[in-house]
Amino acid sequence: MSTNVETPSSAMDSVKWLVAIALLAGAVVGNYMYADQSVLLRAIGVVVAVAAGLGLAAITEKGRTFLAFAKEARIEVRKVVWPTRQETTHTTLIVMVATVIMALILWGLDGILFRAVGFLTGLEI
């Protein structure tokens, strides 16, 4: 992974963020205000506004940093060796059996302690 040094964002980045947030808020408010319009038209409007807002956010310094991080993360995910279906099934069964065994042990221990405390205090229920 690359090491990034914090750089101060420019005033233009602040303006871009404000416009991007306004576009996203406008998508929500516009969808609400034009509830009497066709769902298709509202959906297209929301998709366009969200895409424009995200596109604008992506060209800021923080947006570029995030996109670089996302690309590096995708490369790392490709390197992961995923378990086979059989390994996943066996591991799941082992976890389930261990959980049931621990639940039974704790249930028994709870019963024993409940009776012991009841015997010692004389408050058996």
MDTraj code that builds the backbone (N, CA, C; nanometers):
import mdtraj as md
import numpy as np

residues = "MET SER THR ASN VAL GLU THR PRO SER SER ALA MET ASP SER VAL LYS TRP LEU VAL ALA ILE ALA LEU LEU ALA GLY ALA VAL VAL GLY ASN TYR MET TYR ALA ASP GLN SER VAL LEU LEU ARG ALA ILE GLY VAL VAL VAL ALA VAL ALA ALA GLY LEU GLY LEU ALA ALA ILE THR GLU LYS GLY ARG THR PHE LEU ALA PHE ALA LYS GLU ALA ARG ILE GLU VAL ARG LYS VAL VAL TRP PRO THR ARG GLN GLU THR THR HIS THR THR LEU ILE VAL MET VAL ALA THR VAL ILE MET ALA LEU ILE LEU TRP GLY LEU ASP GLY ILE LEU PHE ARG ALA VAL GLY PHE LEU THR GLY LEU GLU ILE".split()
xyz = np.array([
    [0.0839, -0.1170, 0.0000],
    [0.0000, 0.0000, 0.0000],
    [0.0886, 0.1234, 0.0000],
    [0.0377, 0.2252, -0.0613],
    [0.1136, 0.3492, -0.0649],
    [0.0846, 0.4314, 0.0594],
    [0.1829, 0.5101, 0.0971],
    [0.1634, 0.5974, 0.2129],
    [0.1312, 0.7360, 0.1608],
    [0.0233, 0.7909, 0.2095],
    [-0.0198, 0.9235, 0.1656],
    [0.0060, 1.0238, 0.2762],
    [0.0572, 1.1394, 0.2363],
    [0.0800, 1.2480, 0.3299],
    [-0.0393, 1.3417, 0.3194],
    [-0.0934, 1.3850, 0.4337],
    [-0.2086, 1.4760, 0.4333],
    [-0.1715, 1.6042, 0.3610],
    [-0.2512, 1.6394, 0.2635],
    [-0.2316, 1.7663, 0.1957],
    [-0.3529, 1.8532, 0.2238],
    [-0.3300, 1.9811, 0.2458],
    [-0.4442, 2.0683, 0.2725],
    [-0.5328, 2.0779, 0.1492],
    [-0.6637, 2.0667, 0.1685],
    [-0.7537, 2.0749, 0.0548],
    [-0.7735, 2.2211, 0.0161],
    [-0.7937, 2.2401, -0.1110],
    [-0.8093, 2.3759, -0.1606],
    [-0.9512, 2.4249, -0.1354],
    [-0.9705, 2.5522, -0.1539],
    [-1.1038, 2.6103, -0.1371],
    [-1.1979, 2.5554, -0.2439],
    [-1.1440, 2.5230, -0.3602],
    [-1.2272, 2.4691, -0.4675],
    [-1.2815, 2.3325, -0.4291],
    [-1.2026, 2.2536, -0.3542],
    [-1.2510, 2.1237, -0.3077],
    [-1.3708, 2.1405, -0.2158],
    [-1.3670, 2.2417, -0.1316],
    [-1.4801, 2.2686, -0.0417],
    [-1.6047, 2.3030, -0.1212],
    [-1.5886, 2.3822, -0.2250],
    [-1.7023, 2.4187, -0.3100],
    [-1.7567, 2.2938, -0.3800],
    [-1.6667, 2.2091, -0.4291],
    [-1.7099, 2.0854, -0.4960],
    [-1.7879, 1.9967, -0.4002],
    [-1.7408, 1.9852, -0.2749],
    [-1.8120, 1.9032, -0.1762],
    [-1.9498, 1.9607, -0.1475],
    [-1.9593, 2.0922, -0.1343],
    [-2.0886, 2.1548, -0.1078],
    [-2.1862, 2.1309, -0.2235],
    [-2.1372, 2.1430, -0.3465],
    [-2.2233, 2.1199, -0.4621],
    [-2.2640, 1.9720, -0.4695],
    [-2.1704, 1.8817, -0.4404],
    [-2.2019, 1.7385, -0.4427],
    [-2.3079, 1.7050, -0.3377],
    [-2.2935, 1.7596, -0.2184],
    [-2.3919, 1.7354, -0.1124],
    [-2.5262, 1.7966, -0.1512],
    [-2.5226, 1.9144, -0.2127],
    [-2.6471, 1.9776, -0.2572],
    [-2.7160, 1.8934, -0.3641],
    [-2.6392, 1.8334, -0.4542],
    [-2.6981, 1.7471, -0.5568],
    [-2.7633, 1.6239, -0.4937],
    [-2.6958, 1.5631, -0.3968],
    [-2.7531, 1.4458, -0.3304],
    [-2.8777, 1.4832, -0.2512],
    [-2.8735, 1.5953, -0.1808],
    [-2.9913, 1.6410, -0.1068],
    [-3.1030, 1.6779, -0.2037],
    [-3.0670, 1.7387, -0.3147],
    [-3.1666, 1.7732, -0.4168],
    [-3.2344, 1.6503, -0.4743],
    [-3.1608, 1.5415, -0.4869],
    [-3.2208, 1.4169, -0.5364],
    [-3.3278, 1.3679, -0.4402],
    [-3.2991, 1.3743, -0.3111],
    [-3.3957, 1.3288, -0.2107],
    [-3.5170, 1.4209, -0.2073],
    [-3.4915, 1.5516, -0.1999],
    [-3.6009, 1.6487, -0.1912],
    [-3.6836, 1.6482, -0.3193],
    [-3.6166, 1.6419, -0.4335],
    [-3.6885, 1.6396, -0.5617],
    [-3.7759, 1.5165, -0.5752],
    [-3.7262, 1.4025, -0.5304],
    [-3.8060, 1.2795, -0.5352],
    [-3.9306, 1.2941, -0.4490],
    [-3.9172, 1.3602, -0.3361],
    [-4.0311, 1.3809, -0.2462],
    [-4.1293, 1.4838, -0.3031],
    [-4.0765, 1.5938, -0.3551],
    [-4.1629, 1.7012, -0.4036],
    [-4.2394, 1.6617, -0.5298],
    [-4.1815, 1.5814, -0.6137],
    [-4.2461, 1.5419, -0.7385],
    [-4.3064, 1.4021, -0.7280],
    [-4.3659, 1.3735, -0.6147],
    [-4.4257, 1.2416, -0.5914],
    [-4.5403, 1.2135, -0.6876],
    [-4.6027, 1.3191, -0.7413],
    [-4.7144, 1.2989, -0.8326],
    [-4.6678, 1.2674, -0.9752],
    [-4.5395, 1.2812, -1.0023],
    [-4.4849, 1.2510, -1.1346],
    [-4.4627, 1.1005, -1.1505],
    [-4.4316, 1.0595, -1.2705],
    [-4.4061, 0.9192, -1.3015],
    [-4.2862, 0.8675, -1.2210],
    [-4.2972, 0.7447, -1.1754],
    [-4.1878, 0.6843, -1.0995],
    [-4.0629, 0.6734, -1.1863],
    [-4.0804, 0.6439, -1.3129],
    [-3.9666, 0.6318, -1.4039],
    [-3.8920, 0.7637, -1.4147],
    [-3.9653, 0.8740, -1.4312],
    [-3.8997, 1.0048, -1.4419],
    [-3.8277, 1.0412, -1.3128],
    [-3.8914, 1.0140, -1.1984],
    [-3.8264, 1.0435, -1.0710],
    [-3.7021, 0.9585, -1.0527],
    [-3.7100, 0.8300, -1.0897],
    [-3.5941, 0.7415, -1.0755],
    [-3.4787, 0.7886, -1.1630],
    [-3.5101, 0.8291, -1.2850],
    [-3.4054, 0.8794, -1.3749],
    [-3.3435, 1.0060, -1.3164],
    [-3.4266, 1.0954, -1.2635],
    [-3.3756, 1.2180, -1.2021],
    [-3.2857, 1.1897, -1.0835],
    [-3.3266, 1.0956, -0.9988],
    [-3.2461, 1.0613, -0.8822],
    [-3.1130, 0.9996, -0.9254],
    [-3.1177, 0.9086, -1.0219],
    [-2.9942, 0.8442, -1.0680],
    [-2.8991, 0.9474, -1.1276],
    [-2.9514, 1.0400, -1.2067],
    [-2.8664, 1.1427, -1.2677],
    [-2.8064, 1.2337, -1.1598],
    [-2.8884, 1.2754, -1.0634],
    [-2.8381, 1.3645, -0.9585],
    [-2.7341, 1.2942, -0.8712],
    [-2.7595, 1.1686, -0.8366],
    [-2.6634, 1.0942, -0.7539],
    [-2.5344, 1.0718, -0.8318],
    [-2.5449, 1.0357, -0.9587],
    [-2.4247, 1.0143, -1.0399],
    [-2.3441, 1.1443, -1.0518],
    [-2.4131, 1.2560, -1.0719],
    [-2.3431, 1.3844, -1.0820],
    [-2.2762, 1.4192, -0.9493],
    [-2.3456, 1.3972, -0.8390],
    [-2.2881, 1.4262, -0.7074],
    [-2.1670, 1.3404, -0.6777],
    [-2.1778, 1.2116, -0.7065],
    [-2.0644, 1.1224, -0.6816],
    [-1.9486, 1.1522, -0.7764],
    [-1.9810, 1.1857, -0.9020],
    [-1.8752, 1.2223, -0.9966],
    [-1.8009, 1.3472, -0.9534],
    [-1.8768, 1.4434, -0.9034],
    [-1.8147, 1.5663, -0.8556],
    [-1.7300, 1.5401, -0.7315],
    [-1.7797, 1.4556, -0.6416],
    [-1.7033, 1.4221, -0.5217],
    [-1.5762, 1.3451, -0.5572],
    [-1.5807, 1.2671, -0.6652],
    [-1.4652, 1.1860, -0.7037],
    [-1.3495, 1.2699, -0.7556],
    [-1.3761, 1.3918, -0.8005],
    [-1.2662, 1.4735, -0.8541],
    [-1.2059, 1.5661, -0.7484],
    [-1.2488, 1.5513, -0.6241],
    [-1.1833, 1.6250, -0.5158],
    [-1.0605, 1.5463, -0.4707],
    [-0.9787, 1.6076, -0.3887],
    [-0.8575, 1.5390, -0.3398],
    [-0.8932, 1.4166, -0.2567],
    [-0.9896, 1.4311, -0.1660],
    [-1.0337, 1.3164, -0.0846],
    [-1.0964, 1.2090, -0.1724],
    [-1.1695, 1.2510, -0.2756],
    [-1.2309, 1.1556, -0.3674],
    [-1.1270, 1.0749, -0.4434],
    [-1.0224, 1.1427, -0.4885],
    [-0.9144, 1.0712, -0.5586],
    [-0.8439, 0.9735, -0.4657],
    [-0.8237, 1.0163, -0.3408],
    [-0.7614, 0.9283, -0.2422],
    [-0.8477, 0.8057, -0.2180],
    [-0.9789, 0.8264, -0.2064],
    [-1.0703, 0.7149, -0.1851],
    [-1.0693, 0.6195, -0.3039],
    [-1.0709, 0.6722, -0.4248],
    [-1.0693, 0.5857, -0.5432],
    [-0.9404, 0.5045, -0.5516],
    [-0.8278, 0.5664, -0.5168],
    [-0.7007, 0.4928, -0.5158],
    [-0.7048, 0.3822, -0.4118],
    [-0.7599, 0.4126, -0.2941],
    [-0.7738, 0.3110, -0.1894],
    [-0.8640, 0.1970, -0.2355],
    [-0.9744, 0.2303, -0.3009],
    [-1.0670, 0.1277, -0.3486],
    [-1.0010, 0.0374, -0.4529],
    [-0.9204, 0.0945, -0.5405],
    [-0.8495, 0.0144, -0.6408],
    [-0.7493, -0.0796, -0.5744],
    [-0.6762, -0.0290, -0.4749],
    [-0.5795, -0.1126, -0.4030],
    [-0.6503, -0.2234, -0.3258],
    [-0.7645, -0.1912, -0.2676],
    [-0.8408, -0.2919, -0.1941],
    [-0.8906, -0.4002, -0.2892],
    [-0.9339, -0.3614, -0.4074],
    [-0.9808, -0.4602, -0.5060],
    [-0.8670, -0.5534, -0.5482],
    [-0.7486, -0.4982, -0.5636],
    [-0.6321, -0.5811, -0.5979],
    [-0.6043, -0.6801, -0.4857],
    [-0.6132, -0.6347, -0.3602],
    [-0.5883, -0.7234, -0.2461],
    [-0.6948, -0.8331, -0.2361],
    [-0.8190, -0.8000, -0.2651],
    [-0.9259, -0.9005, -0.2591],
    [-0.9028, -1.0099, -0.3627],
    [-0.8473, -0.9727, -0.4771],
    [-0.8178, -1.0735, -0.5802],
    [-0.7116, -1.1728, -0.5341],
    [-0.6262, -1.1322, -0.4402],
    [-0.5194, -1.2189, -0.3912],
    [-0.5683, -1.3194, -0.2873],
    [-0.6890, -1.2998, -0.2347],
    [-0.7406, -1.3860, -0.1292],
    [-0.7707, -1.5242, -0.1860],
    [-0.7321, -1.6273, -0.1103],
    [-0.7650, -1.7646, -0.1486],
    [-0.8924, -1.8015, -0.0737],
    [-1.0022, -1.8128, -0.1467],
    [-1.1313, -1.8404, -0.0854],
    [-1.1477, -1.9897, -0.0621],
    [-1.2141, -2.0292, 0.0471],
    [-1.2323, -2.1719, 0.0746],
    [-1.3306, -2.2353, -0.0239],
    [-1.3154, -2.3662, -0.0393],
    [-1.4081, -2.4374, -0.1271],
    [-1.5418, -2.4538, -0.0560],
    [-1.6407, -2.5001, -0.1294],
    [-1.7731, -2.5218, -0.0705],
    [-1.7662, -2.6267, 0.0399],
    [-1.6883, -2.7330, 0.0171],
    [-1.6763, -2.8399, 0.1163],
    [-1.6092, -2.7886, 0.2439],
    [-1.5018, -2.7105, 0.2294],
    [-1.4353, -2.6536, 0.3472],
    [-1.5301, -2.5625, 0.4250],
    [-1.6071, -2.4832, 0.3532],
    [-1.7028, -2.3929, 0.4186],
    [-1.8086, -2.4713, 0.4933],
    [-1.8610, -2.5772, 0.4313],
    [-1.9636, -2.6595, 0.4957],
    [-1.9087, -2.7268, 0.6210],
    [-1.7897, -2.7836, 0.6122],
    [-1.7302, -2.8509, 0.7279],
    [-1.7040, -2.7527, 0.8418],
    [-1.6507, -2.6375, 0.8096],
    [-1.6234, -2.5374, 0.9119],
    [-1.7531, -2.4909, 0.9777],
    [-1.8567, -2.4716, 0.8983],
    [-1.9860, -2.4301, 0.9527],
    [-2.0413, -2.5361, 1.0469],
    [-2.0323, -2.6622, 1.0072],
    [-2.0818, -2.7700, 1.0932],
    [-2.0022, -2.7776, 1.2239],
    [-1.8717, -2.7604, 1.2163],
    [-1.7884, -2.7634, 1.3365],
    [-1.8287, -2.6505, 1.4315],
    [-1.8511, -2.5316, 1.3770],
    [-1.8915, -2.4178, 1.4598],
    [-2.0278, -2.4442, 1.5226],
    [-2.1211, -2.4996, 1.4472],
    [-2.2544, -2.5269, 1.5012],
    [-2.2490, -2.6311, 1.6129],
    [-2.1708, -2.7381, 1.5931],
    [-2.1588, -2.8410, 1.6966],
    [-2.0926, -2.7842, 1.8216],
    [-1.9868, -2.7062, 1.8040],
    [-1.9194, -2.6452, 1.9195],
    [-2.0139, -2.5510, 1.9931],
    [-2.0975, -2.4783, 1.9205],
    [-2.1935, -2.3880, 1.9832],
    [-2.2962, -2.4647, 2.0645],
    [-2.3482, -2.5747, 2.0094],
    [-2.4467, -2.6560, 2.0816],
    [-2.3840, -2.7165, 2.2071],
    [-2.2607, -2.7662, 2.1948],
    [-2.1938, -2.8256, 2.3116],
    [-2.1729, -2.7197, 2.4199],
    [-2.1267, -2.6014, 2.3831],
    [-2.1067, -2.4947, 2.4825],
    [-2.2390, -2.4520, 2.5442],
    [-2.3462, -2.4474, 2.4651],
    [-2.4766, -2.4099, 2.5188],
    [-2.5231, -2.5121, 2.6215],
    [-2.5026, -2.6407, 2.5930],
    [-2.5424, -2.7456, 2.6876],
    [-2.4596, -2.7383, 2.8156],
    [-2.3298, -2.7141, 2.8019],
    [-2.2440, -2.7019, 2.9203],
    [-2.2876, -2.5836, 3.0061],
    [-2.3119, -2.4687, 2.9430],
    [-2.3540, -2.3505, 3.0191],
    [-2.4925, -2.3693, 3.0806],
    [-2.5822, -2.4375, 3.0115],
    [-2.7155, -2.4649, 3.0644],
    [-2.7059, -2.5542, 3.1886],
    [-2.6233, -2.6567, 3.1798],
    [-2.6034, -2.7457, 3.2946],
    [-2.5371, -2.6737, 3.4106],
    [-2.4350, -2.5949, 3.3839],
    [-2.3667, -2.5188, 3.4881],
    [-2.4622, -2.4192, 3.5541],
    [-2.5464, -2.3557, 3.4754],
    [-2.6454, -2.2638, 3.5296],
    [-2.7422, -2.3358, 3.6228],
    [-2.7881, -2.4527, 3.5822],
    [-2.8792, -2.5309, 3.6666],
    [-2.8144, -2.5726, 3.7971],
    [-2.6894, -2.6168, 3.7889],
    [-2.6174, -2.6588, 3.9103],
    [-2.5973, -2.5395, 4.0041],
    [-2.5516, -2.4274, 3.9511],
    [-2.5299, -2.3084, 4.0346],
    [-2.6615, -2.2563, 4.0924],
    [-2.7690, -2.2627, 4.0151],
    [-2.8997, -2.2183, 4.0647],
    [-2.9424, -2.3013, 4.1851],
    [-2.9255, -2.4334, 4.1741],
    [-2.9630, -2.5218, 4.2854],
    [-2.8695, -2.5028, 4.4055],
    [-2.7398, -2.4818, 4.3786],
    [-2.6440, -2.4630, 4.4873],
    [-2.6727, -2.3333, 4.5648],
    [-2.7007, -2.2277, 4.4951],
    [-2.7317, -2.1006, 4.5608],
    [-2.8633, -2.1133, 4.6365],
    [-2.9603, -2.1802, 4.5771],
    [-3.0890, -2.2016, 4.6450],
    [-3.0714, -2.2849, 4.7730],
    [-2.9861, -2.3857, 4.7676],
    [-2.9611, -2.4696, 4.8852],
    [-2.8901, -2.3899, 4.9948],
    [-2.7880, -2.3101, 4.9547],
    [-2.7113, -2.2341, 5.0522],
    [-2.7922, -2.1212, 5.1162],
    [-2.8803, -2.0622, 5.0423],
    [-2.9598, -1.9515, 5.0975],
    [-3.0912, -1.9962, 5.1558],
    [-3.1307, -2.1192, 5.1289],
    [-3.2575, -2.1695, 5.1778],
    [-3.3780, -2.1134, 5.1052],
    [-3.3551, -2.0568, 4.9866],
    [-3.4621, -1.9957, 4.9091],
    [-3.4902, -2.0778, 4.7825],
    [-3.5068, -2.2057, 4.7972],
    [-3.5290, -2.2900, 4.6793],
    [-3.6663, -2.2583, 4.6213],
    [-3.6670, -2.2448, 4.4903],
    [-3.7912, -2.2112, 4.4202],
    [-3.8493, -2.3371, 4.3568],
])
top = md.Topology()
chain = top.add_chain()
for i, resn in enumerate(residues, 1):
    res = top.add_residue(resn, chain, resSeq=i)
    for name in ("N", "CA", "C"):
        top.add_atom(name, md.element.get_by_symbol(name[0]), res)
traj = md.Trajectory(xyz[None], top)
